[in-house]
Every structure is written in structure tokens, then in C-alpha cells.
């Protein structure tokens, strides 16, 4: 089967700008989830079900239903990515019920370290020493932000462990996305992956007697829709768009701006008023410095990955641009 030519073969805006918008949207996820009283599994399922419905509508309006047909090797990777995304959302959202917004977001955003290692092992994409330094500085800044907040919550130890598990799951999801996105259109990839994740979480809800699938008040449905429209459609989809043009570890180090945004939003929202510890500004400065270093790349380093996740006989799209400092 001939693979469809991606329409997003060249970015309509600098990838750095797209990542900034994605981070701003994803920063709302933690506070919105904190406002919800629905079980974590239901929040995860409806967030992805609504996102899949949005993408299906876009695909139908664009006349691209045939683009959802993937090759066998791509289906295997997309299935893995969808299941990892489902596991990430469940574990992370569950952590928010047990620990603080800051602790949960900080721990789940240790993912750039894991993505960097997985990119070397499975994609053959090696961060430079400067990029490793940026990743470590940014992760350190995230830890500084949440340091005084780790002991808050109903069960902070279990909540923190669930957040770390969420980081591991999402790291695998982004590495697979980096493999598939250079050769798959955005809506084909996200539609299939979000759909698989939504189905997995919906089945988990059905199999959980204590988790109702329906019967939530209008306030909860608005939160589900907001999570789908903002953190998913703008946030996660924006990152998946950028993965066609930048390595996964570059995209992920940019995502470390989320703890700053999420902590500030949780502080400013009257219904949460989770006041951040004094070290927030210092941690935020470290994160920004790390992001700047982590997103600097060598000239000519914009080639698509050609590591162990490559399927036999799979064609690899050529990157249309180098992601240099000037493109930020």
C-alpha cells in the first residue's frame, strides 16, 4: 500500500513557536484535572474520546479518511504508542488525586532524560553534550520548583510513584512518535494513536465497577471537553506536529516549561489557590536556561531518525529544514 504524502512536509511556523503554544496549552491540564471530581480513569478516557472525535471530524471535513489506513509495521508501532499514551494518562491523572499539582507535574516531566536515552538506543539520535547539560539543568529546575511540595497530598509517595510511571510511559510514546511522524500525516498519526488510547481507557472504565462512564454533572463534561480541546488538541497534537521536524528529546526539553505554567495557574485559580513554594522563580529560571541549551542543535542535525524502530522497507521522509537556533 502506498503511504500518503504528509501535507505537513514543511512547518507553517517555526517549531519552537509551536512548542511554546503546546506547552502553554498543556500547562492547563494539571489544574483542570484538580478541579474535576470524576475518577482518574474516567477523566483519562473522556479526554481522549473527545480528542479522537475532534480529529475524526477534521479528517472527514478534509476528505482524508483513507489516510487512516496504515501499513502493518506502522500499525504495530501506533498500537504501542496508543497503549503507552493510555497508561501515561491513567497513571499521571491518578497521581494528581494523591499528591500536589507541582509534585506530579515535576516528576512526570523527568521524561526528557528518559527520552534522551531511548532516542540513543532506538532512534540513533544522540543529544550533544550541550543538550544533555540543558536537559539536566531543566530537570533540576523542575525539581527545585516542586522540592518543598513533595510531601503534600493524601498519599504523596504513591502519587509520586505514579507520576514517575507516567513519565516512563510518555517517553516511549514520544520516541515512537518521532519514528512515525516523519512519514505519516499529523491527523493520520494522532487519529490512530489517540483512538487506540481512548479505546483502551474506555474498556478499562467498563471493566471497573466503581468507575461510572456516564452520569456526571455538566461541570465535569465541560472539564472533559476543555482537557480535550486545550491540553490534547493544542498541547499534545502540537508536540506531535513538531516531532516531524525535531528530535523527541528537543521537543521534550521544551515541555519542561509546563511545571512553571501549571504551578502558576494552580496558584492563581481561586478554586485551587495552591501557593507555590518560594523557590519557584529560581527553578523557573533554571528550566528556561535548560530549555535554551537543550534546543540548540548542530547544523545539519535535522535528519529523520534511522534507528532500530525502522520497519524493513519503510521509506523515510527527508526533513525539510534544520532546527537551528535561528528557527526558534
Buried (B, 14 or more C-beta within 10 A) or exposed (E): EEBBEBEBBEBEEBBBBBBBEBBBBBBBBBBBBBBBEBBBBBBBBBBBBBBBBBBBEBBEEEEBEEBBEBBEBBEEBBBBBBBBBBBBBBBBBBBBBBBBBBBBBBBBBBBBBBBBBBBBEBBBBBBBEEBBBBBBBBBBBBBBBBBBBBEBBEEBEBBBBBBBBBBBBBBBBBBBBBBBBBBBBBBBBBBBBBBBBBBBBBEBBEEEEEBEBEEBEEEBBBBBBBBBBBBBBBBBBBBBBBBBBBBBBBBBBBBBBBBBBBBBBBBEBEEBEBEBBEBBEEBBBBBBBBBBBBBBBEEEBBBBBBBEBBBEEBEEBEBEEBBBEEBB
